[in-house]
Structure formats: C-alpha cells, structure tokens
Amino acid sequence: MKSILWYIRDLHPANWDYYYQIGHNALNNPFNDDIKHKEFIQRYFERSGKESVLGHENINTASLGRASHTTSIFFLGIIIYYHTGIYKSVYKGTNLPGYNVFPFLWFMTSLFHDFGYAFELNKNNEEKIRDFEGLIKTLDIDNNLLDRDVKHISKRLFACCKPYFHYRKVGMHKIDHGIVAGVYLFDRLVKIRQREHLKRKNNLFWGKSLENDYANTAAAIATHNIWMANNKTTQTYRKFGLHHLINFKPIRIKTFPLLYILGIVDTLDPVKAFYDKENGLTEMYILENILISFKPNEIYLRKVKDSKLNFRKMHTQSEYLRGWLAVKITQTTNTLRIKML
C-alpha cells in the first residue's frame, strides 16, 4: 500500500488540471511544489476565466478557511474517481469543446464548496437576511439555481434547498453556507459566460451548454451540507416542510455523482479530521501517514504503524455517511473500508 500523499504527488496534471489539455501554462500541485493552497485555488479560477466569482467581500480566497482541506479533497476526488473505476460509468465522455468532462466539473465543485463559510459567519448577513428571498436580493442573483431543471441529481434532495435554508435561518439562526455558495456560484458563472461569449477575446469555450454543467456543479455544492432527519429532528423537519429528508433513501453514485464523490471526500478528508500544526500534524504528515488502496467502487484506508494519528477520528467521520450516501462501512482498529454503492 502507498500513502495518500504518494498518490497525490504521482498524479499527472492531465488528470486534474482541465486547462492542461487546452495548452494553458501548467499549474503546480501544492503537495509537490512551493505554491500555497490559496494561491493554487485562486490561480485555477483565474486560468479558467472565472476569477470574478471570488470577488465578493465575503466570498474570496483571503476569507477562505481550511484551504488545505479544500485542495486535499480536490486531489482525493480525482484519485478515487480514477482508481476505483468510477470513471468507467460516470462522466466518462467529453464536453462540447472535446475535453474530459470530470476535471471541469470537479474543479468547480471541490474548490468552491466551502466558499460560503465566511458569508455564513458574518453577523451582518445573519441579521440582514431573513429568508431565501432576502439571500437572493443580498447576493444580487439574476439567475436562480433553484429555478433550473438540473440533470444528474437527486430531485428530492434538491427540492429541499429552499425549505432547508428557512429551517437553518429560523430554527438555528444560521445561514447555510452550502446553499449560499451554490446559488451564488451558478449566478456568477452564468453572468461570466454571457459576458465572455459576447467578447470572444480568448480561446476558452463560452457556449450556452456550459450552463448545464454550472447547474450540476452548483446543485452539488448547494446540497452538500443538508443533513437528513434523525430521531431528534424529525418533528422539526415536518414543521419546516422537509418531508423528503425523513426516512431518506441514501444517494447512490449514479443518482447524483458529483454530490456522492464530494460527500465521500469532504467527510473522510484526513486533513480536515487531523490537522493540528502545533502538535506536528501538518497536511504532509497526515497524508503521508495514511495508506490507501482501491478495488472497484471501494476505498481501503490504513494508518501507518506508530503514526501519531488517532484513527478513531476516521471511524467517527465515516459514520456521518450513513443514511446520506449509499455505502457499506467496515472498521477495525486502524483500518477503514468504504464500499461505494
């Protein structure tokens, strides 16, 4: 078995850098080269012509927390996609310009998924925004993601975005960062596409068909923080019209592929689970001290012998997958096996 860090470093840029195929200047891997995690994220969006999505006062790389978690799940998703054979049945084709679909969808999904956190934590936003319509007005949304007929997703889960936003705002006095990020991203990507399509000044494709990809990406982000009902929340969920989240049938890979992959890596990311720089648990140490191997639709993780990592944290994290994603989980003292269904 090899470490997660080994797999990240061994990836060829063509597997993870969508614009590598188009001939743009190569982007360095932050786990291989001297490039900061925030810089990697910023440069990826700049090279794609989408840097203006990071121009909001609360939605920008400067205010992004846990940037190394974001880059970690970006690479983990790529590794899992190719090494478990998911690529054989999900997003296996090319897009209209003729390039691989998955790296395009995945960079937007994974790198933007947490950009709503600073907006959620801003007390002014919490006080100013009373409902979903208030969010639309505050973010100056002209292209509402929730009005789209989005393909390749769980319609039942997607239909919960608006009532779930209301539940979080009224019931928990919080603004849901996933819904914020998804709704904001879709609107800004559509505006960028429309503007760049008229300019026709670069060699990037800006056709209207991109909006289907934008919607798919944004829907995965908008739903990634929605929790299913449990014994404590069932009655409250009924009160807020969240019936679809009660006795929810777990999502399978083919039902909502982007959310499924995002859910797996966001939940199991070792950097998110263990990072503690003061005690020597850096990104590099963490990823070097967890070994990984693969079978078709299966991930196997094992702690390196004598590592400082408390592997029970991985077991705890894996439990959050139950009832949300269709998985089979097997745990031993220092190992974790996830069968993706």
Order of alpha helices (4+ residues) and beta strands (2+ residues): beta-alpha-alpha-alpha-alpha-alpha-alpha-alpha-alpha-alpha-alpha-alpha-alpha-alpha-alpha-alpha-alpha-beta-beta-alpha-beta-beta
